[in-house]
Amino acid sequence: MFFLMALVWFIIAIASIVMFVTGNGHIVLGILGLFAMVICGVAGLFVKQTVIDAIDQGRFNDAKNDSIVWIVFGVVGFFIPSLFLILTYAKISDTLAAQQPVGYQPYAPGQVSAQMPPYVPPPGAPQPPAPVQPSQTQGAPGQQPYHAHQTPMIRCKNCSVQYPMFMHSCPNCGAPKE
């Protein structure tokens, strides 16, 4: 849609400039049309790199955050690109909400607390004994902890990196899924 809007702005700008030259138009609309055309063209190029490729690689939070930026740029090129990006943002938000673990509660505004940095004794002071860390896994050594959701993975034919099956291409080398 950004490229289509860039074409529309190009036509509006050229028509406005031609009408200004003939004495019947305003140059301001032509200059604004050229400016909007450039913004829509650049946005069309970068939406592919930031939003669409991030979705293909499974980086949904990055795609969601980047779509907010392009919604603002879409307002310049009429509202049609922004409407589609708002739909994209809402759909990604719904998908991420469905994938959150059971009982996930984000912090309420103003309730986030930072951890204190660890205590470092001054030089020359005796070192306190190291605290005993509880074991992360309760099973036998070498046993993997239980995860409720296992994502099916495939191995790339080119670089042998494993990645989730829902991705269309390898995140490491970019080879398409075969």
For each residue, the residues with C-beta under 8 A, 3 or more apart:
1: 4 5 74 77 80 81 84
2: 5 6 40 41 43 44 47 74 77 81
3: 6 7 40 41 44
4: 1 7 8 80
5: 1 2 8 9 36 40 77 78 80 81
6: 2 3 9 10 37 38 40 41 44 77
7: 3 4 10 11
8: 4 5 11 12 77 78
9: 5 6 12 13 33 34 36 37 40 77
10: 6 7 13 14 33 34 37
11: 7 8 14 15
12: 8 9 15 16 29 33
13: 9 10 16 17 29 30 31 32 33 34 36 37
14: 10 11 17 18 30 33
15: 11 12 18 19 25
16: 12 13 19 20 25 26 27 29 30 33
17: 13 14 20 21 25 27 30
18: 14 15 21 22 25
19: 15 16 22 24 25 26
20: 16 17 23 24 25 26 27 30
21: 17 18
22: 18 19 25
23: 20
24: 19 20
25: 15 16 17 18 19 20 22 29 30
26: 16 19 20 29 30
27: 16 17 20 30 31
28: 31 32
29: 12 13 16 25 26 32 33
30: 13 14 16 17 20 25 26 27 33 34
31: 13 27 28 34 35
32: 13 28 29 35 36
33: 9 10 12 13 14 16 29 30 36 37
34: 9 10 13 30 31 37 38
35: 31 32 38 39
36: 5 9 13 32 33 39 40 76 77
37: 6 9 10 13 33 34 40 41
38: 6 34 35 41 42
39: 35 36 42 43 73 76 77
40: 2 3 5 6 9 36 37 43 44 73 76 77 81
41: 2 3 6 37 38 44 45
42: 38 39 45 46
43: 2 39 40 46 47 70 73 74 77 81
44: 2 3 6 40 41 47 48
45: 41 42 48 49
46: 42 43 49 50 70
47: 2 43 44 50 51 52 70 85
48: 44 45 51 52 53
49: 45 46 52 53
50: 46 47 53 54 62 63 66 69 70
51: 47 48 54 55 63 66 67 70 85 88
52: 47 48 49 55 56 63
53: 48 49 50 56 57
54: 50 51 57 59 60 62 63 66
55: 51 52 58 59 60 63 92
56: 52 53 167 168 169
57: 53 54 167 169 171
58: 55 163 164 166 167 171
59: 54 55 62 63
60: 54 55 63 64 92 95 96
61: 64 65 96
62: 50 54 59 65 66
63: 50 51 52 54 55 59 60 66 67 88 92
64: 60 61 67 68 89 92 93 96
65: 61 62 68 69
66: 50 51 54 62 63 69 70
67: 51 63 64 70 71 85 88 89 92
68: 64 65 71 72 89
69: 50 65 66 72 73
70: 43 46 47 50 51 66 67 73 74 81 85
71: 67 68 74 75 82 85 86 89
72: 68 69 75 82
73: 39 40 43 69 70 76 77 81
74: 1 2 43 70 71 77 79 80 81 82 83 84 85
75: 71 72 79 82
76: 36 39 40 73
77: 1 2 5 6 8 9 36 39 40 43 73 74 80 81
78: 5 8 81
79: 74 75 82 83
80: 1 4 5 74 77 83 84
81: 1 2 5 40 43 70 73 74 77 78 84 85
82: 71 72 74 75 79 85 86
83: 74 79 80 86 87
84: 1 74 80 81 87 88
85: 47 51 67 70 71 74 81 82 88 89
86: 71 82 83 89 90
87: 83 84 90 91
88: 51 63 67 84 85 91 92
89: 64 67 68 71 85 86 92 93
90: 86 87 93 94
91: 87 88 94 95
92: 55 60 63 64 67 88 89 95 96
93: 64 89 90 96 97
94: 90 91 97 98
95: 60 91 92 98 99
96: 60 61 64 92 93 99 100
97: 93 94 100
98: 94 95
99: 95 96
100: 96 97 104
101: 104 148
102:
103:
104: 100 101
105:
106:
107: 111 112
108: 111
109:
110:
111: 107 108
112: 107
113:
114:
115:
116:
117:
118:
119:
120:
121: 125 126 127 128
122: 125
123:
124:
125: 121 122
126: 121
127: 121
128: 121
129:
130:
131:
132:
133:
134:
135: 138
136: 145
137: 143 144 145
138: 135
139: 143 145
140: 143
141:
142:
143: 137 139 140
144: 137
145: 136 137 139
146:
147: 150
148: 101
149:
150: 147
151: 164 165 166
152: 164 165
153: 162 163 164 165
154: 162 163 164 165 177
155: 160 161 162
156: 159 160 161 162 163 170 172 173 175
157: 175 178
158: 170 173 175
159: 156 170 172 173 175
160: 155 156
161: 155 156 170 171 172 173
162: 153 154 155 156
163: 58 153 154 156 167 170 171 172
164: 58 151 152 153 154 167
165: 151 152 153 154 177
166: 58 151
167: 56 57 58 163 164 170 171 177
168: 56 176 177
169: 56 57 174 175 176 177
170: 156 158 159 161 163 167 173 174 175 176 177
171: 57 58 161 163 167
172: 156 159 161 163
173: 156 158 159 161 170
174: 169 170
175: 156 157 158 159 169 170 178
176: 168 169 170
177: 154 165 167 168 169 170
178: 157 175
